[in-house]
Amino acid sequence: MGKDPSKAELPRAQNGAEPQLLLTSLLGDFWYWRDEHIPATALVRLLADFDVTSDGARAAMRRLAARGLLDTSRSGRTTAYGIPARTSEVIVERTHRMLTFGTAAPEWDGHWTVVAFSVPEQARGLRTALRSGLRLLRFAALYDGVWVSPHDLGADAQALLRELGIETATVLRCVAMPGGRPGDPVSAFDLASLGKEYRAFTERYEPVLKSLAAGLISPAEALRTRTELRVAWRRFPETDPDLPAELLPSDWDRPRAQQVFLEIYDRLGPLAELRFRQILGTVSPELAELASHHDSAAIADLYASLGDRRAHGDTPFERATAARRLDEVARSKS
């Protein structure tokens, strides 16, 4: 049977994002700065759009609540969940970072931050902790005990060394002598693999723009695609070392990927909000009226208004994010 030309061919997540991440992404897109709690039944129905079972959805809610990432309330036999205090400010800050990442490469003064260390092989746990910490700071290993970054991260590196109690290390800010390839510091960064990831992202999501132009995307497809797009893009600001333009290849694929991400995110917002309202309305029409989406312009305004309410690393959401990133880098290549 031939394909129906009226149906959009939209990308699906290859392995499916985990329910906890989907749920926090949905609430982060449509429900922050709301004190009201959403009944668990409605959240189950939202996650059903992503092929998450009822048991899987309820387990995700319980785990998020246990970690302090959702507040819980009960009314009779109804359990409901909401966003904890101060989490909305963190959501705005992280969303702003996600939406603006890749719009421009940082300026560079030509200096590198270098961390040179010697940790005995028998202190394997300490070596792993140091490497994981340096990866979190987005350093890369030029040699086994020499890690580099083009960013001014000397103070952060020194703080990490103090925290781990490592004294056999030196932090430098220096320039590389010209003509040093193949040992040029930029060779520490696997830009080829990262470029392939950006190309794959673009190839996966570019067809959505054509479907949007043809009016082929339903509200349900918009909600699923926008949420999975957000989940897929969020790892780039966490893993891309964000090198200065002088150090990037001429055919760097990030600009196009970022443009595709931002255009789809903004344009799918109204349709995705409609689907969120539709599902929430099957359980609570009053709550459905309160749902709203935020595009990049609105996020920029909200971010500018935060002032001293910006994140300070002490909320459960920030601690959970830091723990997740530390686990990810600890499991990466040592």
C-alpha positions as a Python dict, from the first residue, in 0.01 Angstrom:
ca = {
    (1, 'M'): (0, 0, 0),
    (2, 'G'): (139, 345, -93),
    (3, 'K'): (198, 620, 159),
    (4, 'D'): (-71, 878, 214),
    (5, 'P'): (81, 1207, 87),
    (6, 'S'): (-133, 1398, 338),
    (7, 'K'): (49, 1237, 629),
    (8, 'A'): (370, 1395, 755),
    (9, 'E'): (676, 1174, 791),
    (10, 'L'): (800, 1297, 1125),
    (11, 'P'): (1109, 1173, 1308),
    (12, 'R'): (1071, 944, 1605),
    (13, 'A'): (1328, 902, 1878),
    (14, 'Q'): (1544, 601, 1794),
    (15, 'N'): (1544, 465, 2147),
    (16, 'G'): (1274, 680, 2304),
    (17, 'A'): (1354, 928, 2577),
    (18, 'E'): (1302, 799, 2928),
    (19, 'P'): (966, 890, 3088),
    (20, 'Q'): (1121, 1108, 3359),
    (21, 'L'): (1300, 1322, 3103),
    (22, 'L'): (989, 1348, 2884),
    (23, 'L'): (775, 1453, 3179),
    (24, 'T'): (1014, 1721, 3303),
    (25, 'S'): (1049, 1849, 2946),
    (26, 'L'): (670, 1870, 2903),
    (27, 'L'): (620, 2055, 3230),
    (28, 'G'): (920, 2274, 3157),
    (29, 'D'): (765, 2375, 2827),
    (30, 'F'): (402, 2430, 2922),
    (31, 'W'): (360, 2454, 3300),
    (32, 'Y'): (636, 2650, 3470),
    (33, 'W'): (549, 2943, 3693),
    (34, 'R'): (223, 2774, 3780),
    (35, 'D'): (139, 2681, 4139),
    (36, 'E'): (-144, 2449, 4040),
    (37, 'H'): (-86, 2074, 4044),
    (38, 'I'): (-184, 1850, 3751),
    (39, 'P'): (-370, 1525, 3830),
    (40, 'A'): (-164, 1213, 3772),
    (41, 'T'): (-429, 1083, 3531),
    (42, 'A'): (-366, 1377, 3298),
    (43, 'L'): (11, 1326, 3310),
    (44, 'V'): (-38, 958, 3228),
    (45, 'R'): (-240, 1058, 2922),
    (46, 'L'): (25, 1309, 2818),
    (47, 'L'): (298, 1046, 2831),
    (48, 'A'): (77, 801, 2642),
    (49, 'D'): (135, 1024, 2338),
    (50, 'F'): (498, 911, 2364),
    (51, 'D'): (410, 541, 2394),
    (52, 'V'): (478, 538, 2768),
    (53, 'T'): (260, 289, 2955),
    (54, 'S'): (46, 390, 3252),
    (55, 'D'): (272, 197, 3489),
    (56, 'G'): (580, 359, 3337),
    (57, 'A'): (429, 706, 3366),
    (58, 'R'): (326, 662, 3730),
    (59, 'A'): (667, 519, 3819),
    (60, 'A'): (830, 825, 3659),
    (61, 'M'): (614, 1059, 3868),
    (62, 'R'): (694, 876, 4191),
    (63, 'R'): (1067, 880, 4118),
    (64, 'L'): (1069, 1249, 4027),
    (65, 'A'): (877, 1330, 4346),
    (66, 'A'): (1116, 1119, 4554),
    (67, 'R'): (1408, 1319, 4411),
    (68, 'G'): (1241, 1651, 4492),
    (69, 'L'): (1185, 1735, 4126),
    (70, 'L'): (804, 1733, 4158),
    (71, 'D'): (575, 1838, 4441),
    (72, 'T'): (287, 1607, 4533),
    (73, 'S'): (-61, 1677, 4665),
    (74, 'R'): (-370, 1466, 4727),
    (75, 'S'): (-742, 1541, 4714),
    (76, 'G'): (-944, 1238, 4810),
    (77, 'R'): (-814, 956, 4593),
    (78, 'T'): (-660, 1191, 4337),
    (79, 'T'): (-285, 1243, 4336),
    (80, 'A'): (-151, 1551, 4157),
    (81, 'Y'): (196, 1684, 4079),
    (82, 'G'): (343, 2030, 4034),
    (83, 'I'): (671, 2215, 3991),
    (84, 'P'): (855, 2293, 4318),
    (85, 'A'): (931, 2646, 4430),
    (86, 'R'): (1230, 2812, 4259),
    (87, 'T'): (1236, 2549, 3984),
    (88, 'S'): (1069, 2781, 3733),
    (89, 'E'): (1364, 3021, 3745),
    (90, 'V'): (1601, 2730, 3678),
    (91, 'I'): (1384, 2615, 3387),
    (92, 'V'): (1395, 2962, 3231),
    (93, 'E'): (1772, 2983, 3268),
    (94, 'R'): (1834, 2636, 3123),
    (95, 'T'): (1585, 2689, 2840),
    (96, 'H'): (1749, 3020, 2753),
    (97, 'R'): (2087, 2848, 2744),
    (98, 'M'): (1946, 2572, 2524),
    (99, 'L'): (1780, 2813, 2279),
    (100, 'T'): (2077, 3046, 2245),
    (101, 'F'): (2355, 2787, 2240),
    (102, 'G'): (2530, 2778, 1906),
    (103, 'T'): (2408, 3115, 1781),
    (104, 'A'): (2766, 3245, 1787),
    (105, 'A'): (3109, 3111, 1877),
    (106, 'P'): (3279, 3276, 2176),
    (107, 'E'): (3556, 3528, 2130),
    (108, 'W'): (3910, 3409, 2199),
    (109, 'D'): (4230, 3574, 2316),
    (110, 'G'): (4450, 3295, 2181),
    (111, 'H'): (4527, 3153, 2525),
    (112, 'W'): (4466, 2799, 2648),
    (113, 'T'): (4391, 2681, 2999),
    (114, 'V'): (4609, 2376, 3062),
    (115, 'V'): (4582, 2135, 3354),
    (116, 'A'): (4887, 1911, 3390),
    (117, 'F'): (4865, 1648, 3663),
    (118, 'S'): (5025, 1332, 3791),
    (119, 'V'): (4804, 1093, 3988),
    (120, 'P'): (4936, 744, 4071),
    (121, 'E'): (4774, 456, 3882),
    (122, 'Q'): (4683, 293, 4213),
    (123, 'A'): (4467, 595, 4298),
    (124, 'R'): (4231, 497, 4017),
    (125, 'G'): (3921, 639, 4185),
    (126, 'L'): (4087, 978, 4224),
    (127, 'R'): (4203, 977, 3860),
    (128, 'T'): (3849, 896, 3746),
    (129, 'A'): (3700, 1172, 3963),
    (130, 'L'): (3949, 1427, 3826),
    (131, 'R'): (3888, 1330, 3465),
    (132, 'S'): (3512, 1337, 3516),
    (133, 'G'): (3535, 1680, 3676),
    (134, 'L'): (3747, 1814, 3392),
    (135, 'R'): (3502, 1678, 3136),
    (136, 'L'): (3218, 1853, 3318),
    (137, 'L'): (3417, 2174, 3277),
    (138, 'R'): (3455, 2079, 2906),
    (139, 'F'): (3827, 2024, 2911),
    (140, 'A'): (3963, 1756, 2678),
    (141, 'A'): (4262, 1526, 2714),
    (142, 'L'): (4551, 1628, 2491),
    (143, 'Y'): (4768, 1363, 2657),
    (144, 'D'): (4700, 1133, 2952),
    (145, 'G'): (4791, 1389, 3216),
    (146, 'V'): (4749, 1709, 3013),
    (147, 'W'): (4401, 1850, 2964),
    (148, 'V'): (4319, 2168, 2771),
    (149, 'S'): (4045, 2423, 2710),
    (150, 'P'): (4044, 2748, 2510),
    (151, 'H'): (3821, 2904, 2775),
    (152, 'D'): (3945, 3090, 3082),
    (153, 'L'): (3871, 2811, 3331),
    (154, 'G'): (4178, 2835, 3552),
    (155, 'A'): (3985, 2921, 3867),
    (156, 'D'): (3736, 2638, 3808),
    (157, 'A'): (4017, 2388, 3750),
    (158, 'Q'): (4197, 2498, 4065),
    (159, 'A'): (3876, 2466, 4265),
    (160, 'L'): (3832, 2111, 4135),
    (161, 'L'): (4188, 2018, 4231),
    (162, 'R'): (4138, 2160, 4580),
    (163, 'E'): (3808, 1976, 4618),
    (164, 'L'): (3977, 1646, 4529),
    (165, 'G'): (4286, 1720, 4738),
    (166, 'I'): (4523, 1684, 4443),
    (167, 'E'): (4850, 1871, 4490),
    (168, 'T'): (5057, 1717, 4209),
    (169, 'A'): (4899, 1935, 3940),
    (170, 'T'): (4962, 2268, 3771),
    (171, 'V'): (4713, 2501, 3600),
    (172, 'L'): (4846, 2728, 3324),
    (173, 'R'): (4719, 2997, 3090),
    (174, 'C'): (4942, 2997, 2784),
    (175, 'V'): (4962, 3017, 2406),
    (176, 'A'): (5055, 2735, 2169),
    (177, 'M'): (5360, 2783, 1953),
    (178, 'P'): (5269, 2798, 1583),
    (179, 'G'): (5327, 2496, 1361),
    (180, 'G'): (5275, 2248, 1641),
    (181, 'R'): (5049, 1997, 1467),
    (182, 'P'): (4963, 1713, 1517),
    (183, 'G'): (4998, 1803, 1884),
    (184, 'D'): (4799, 2124, 1842),
    (185, 'P'): (4569, 2156, 2147),
    (186, 'V'): (4257, 2159, 1928),
    (187, 'S'): (4333, 1799, 1833),
    (188, 'A'): (4222, 1702, 2185),
    (189, 'F'): (3860, 1768, 2084),
    (190, 'D'): (3677, 1512, 1871),
    (191, 'L'): (3516, 1764, 1637),
    (192, 'A'): (3467, 1505, 1362),
    (193, 'S'): (3233, 1293, 1574),
    (194, 'L'): (3052, 1598, 1707),
    (195, 'G'): (3007, 1729, 1353),
    (196, 'K'): (2848, 1398, 1252),
    (197, 'E'): (2605, 1429, 1542),
    (198, 'Y'): (2504, 1776, 1428),
    (199, 'R'): (2458, 1652, 1069),
    (200, 'A'): (2247, 1361, 1190),
    (201, 'F'): (2030, 1599, 1395),
    (202, 'T'): (1977, 1826, 1093),
    (203, 'E'): (1896, 1537, 859),
    (204, 'R'): (1655, 1393, 1111),
    (205, 'Y'): (1458, 1712, 1173),
    (206, 'E'): (1482, 1917, 854),
    (207, 'P'): (1185, 1729, 698),
    (208, 'V'): (968, 1870, 979),
    (209, 'L'): (1006, 2217, 826),
    (210, 'K'): (866, 2090, 496),
    (211, 'S'): (574, 1926, 675),
    (212, 'L'): (509, 2249, 862),
    (213, 'A'): (507, 2447, 539),
    (214, 'A'): (260, 2200, 389),
    (215, 'G'): (32, 2213, 695),
    (216, 'L'): (66, 1838, 754),
    (217, 'I'): (143, 1837, 1128),
    (218, 'S'): (-136, 1762, 1374),
    (219, 'P'): (-138, 1890, 1733),
    (220, 'A'): (-46, 1544, 1864),
    (221, 'E'): (247, 1521, 1623),
    (222, 'A'): (354, 1874, 1715),
    (223, 'L'): (364, 1798, 2087),
    (224, 'R'): (558, 1477, 2037),
    (225, 'T'): (802, 1625, 1784),
    (226, 'R'): (869, 1946, 1977),
    (227, 'T'): (931, 1758, 2301),
    (228, 'E'): (1157, 1498, 2139),
    (229, 'L'): (1338, 1778, 1954),
    (230, 'R'): (1406, 1952, 2284),
    (231, 'V'): (1528, 1630, 2444),
    (232, 'A'): (1754, 1556, 2146),
    (233, 'W'): (1906, 1907, 2138),
    (234, 'R'): (1963, 1953, 2511),
    (235, 'R'): (2274, 1732, 2515),
    (236, 'F'): (2463, 1960, 2275),
    (237, 'P'): (2499, 2253, 2519),
    (238, 'E'): (2621, 1999, 2774),
    (239, 'T'): (2876, 1816, 2558),
    (240, 'D'): (2988, 2061, 2287),
    (241, 'P'): (3309, 2234, 2408),
    (242, 'D'): (3188, 2553, 2231),
    (243, 'L'): (3524, 2630, 2075),
    (244, 'P'): (3612, 2974, 1936),
    (245, 'A'): (3548, 3025, 1565),
    (246, 'E'): (3922, 3023, 1491),
    (247, 'L'): (3942, 2660, 1605),
    (248, 'L'): (3637, 2526, 1418),
    (249, 'P'): (3646, 2356, 1077),
    (250, 'S'): (3524, 2563, 782),
    (251, 'D'): (3236, 2320, 721),
    (252, 'W'): (3120, 2316, 1084),
    (253, 'D'): (2763, 2177, 1096),
    (254, 'R'): (2638, 2338, 1416),
    (255, 'P'): (2497, 2662, 1266),
    (256, 'R'): (2250, 2479, 1043),
    (257, 'A'): (2151, 2237, 1319),
    (258, 'Q'): (2089, 2527, 1557),
    (259, 'Q'): (1879, 2708, 1297),
    (260, 'V'): (1667, 2397, 1236),
    (261, 'F'): (1620, 2343, 1610),
    (262, 'L'): (1515, 2698, 1683),
    (263, 'E'): (1277, 2732, 1388),
    (264, 'I'): (1097, 2405, 1466),
    (265, 'Y'): (1083, 2478, 1839),
    (266, 'D'): (922, 2818, 1784),
    (267, 'R'): (686, 2722, 1502),
    (268, 'L'): (553, 2406, 1667),
    (269, 'G'): (476, 2587, 1993),
    (270, 'P'): (111, 2684, 1930),
    (271, 'L'): (11, 2343, 1793),
    (272, 'A'): (194, 2160, 2072),
    (273, 'E'): (22, 2379, 2332),
    (274, 'L'): (-314, 2292, 2177),
    (275, 'R'): (-246, 1920, 2221),
    (276, 'F'): (-128, 1974, 2579),
    (277, 'R'): (-455, 2159, 2650),
    (278, 'Q'): (-661, 1890, 2477),
    (279, 'I'): (-520, 1615, 2695),
    (280, 'L'): (-532, 1816, 3017),
    (281, 'G'): (-890, 1917, 2933),
    (282, 'T'): (-1007, 1554, 2939),
    (283, 'V'): (-932, 1553, 3312),
    (284, 'S'): (-956, 1920, 3417),
    (285, 'P'): (-1089, 2182, 3171),
    (286, 'E'): (-1010, 2455, 3424),
    (287, 'L'): (-641, 2362, 3435),
    (288, 'A'): (-627, 2324, 3057),
    (289, 'E'): (-696, 2695, 3019),
    (290, 'L'): (-377, 2774, 3215),
    (291, 'A'): (-132, 2587, 2992),
    (292, 'S'): (90, 2798, 2768),
    (293, 'H'): (400, 2761, 2553),
    (294, 'H'): (697, 2996, 2537),
    (295, 'D'): (893, 3070, 2223),
    (296, 'S'): (1252, 3195, 2205),
    (297, 'A'): (1151, 3563, 2224),
    (298, 'A'): (940, 3507, 2536),
    (299, 'I'): (1219, 3307, 2699),
    (300, 'A'): (1465, 3589, 2628),
    (301, 'D'): (1234, 3837, 2803),
    (302, 'L'): (1182, 3605, 3101),
    (303, 'Y'): (1555, 3545, 3132),
    (304, 'A'): (1627, 3919, 3128),
    (305, 'S'): (1374, 3968, 3408),
    (306, 'L'): (1527, 3711, 3645),
    (307, 'G'): (1782, 3944, 3805),
    (308, 'D'): (1917, 3795, 4128),
    (309, 'R'): (1666, 3509, 4109),
    (310, 'R'): (1894, 3320, 3871),
    (311, 'A'): (2009, 2969, 3955),
    (312, 'H'): (2271, 2923, 4225),
    (313, 'G'): (2313, 2545, 4203),
    (314, 'D'): (2125, 2466, 4524),
    (315, 'T'): (1783, 2349, 4400),
    (316, 'P'): (1692, 1978, 4365),
    (317, 'F'): (1661, 2025, 3988),
    (318, 'E'): (2015, 2165, 3959),
    (319, 'R'): (2160, 1900, 4189),
    (320, 'A'): (1987, 1625, 3992),
    (321, 'T'): (2117, 1768, 3664),
    (322, 'A'): (2471, 1785, 3802),
    (323, 'A'): (2447, 1427, 3927),
    (324, 'R'): (2319, 1305, 3590),
    (325, 'R'): (2600, 1479, 3401),
    (326, 'L'): (2860, 1343, 3643),
    (327, 'D'): (2724, 992, 3590),
    (328, 'E'): (2731, 1038, 3213),
    (329, 'V'): (3092, 1154, 3201),
    (330, 'A'): (3199, 886, 3449),
    (331, 'R'): (3060, 624, 3209),
    (332, 'S'): (3225, 783, 2907),
    (333, 'K'): (3570, 691, 2776),
    (334, 'S'): (3832, 743, 3044),
}
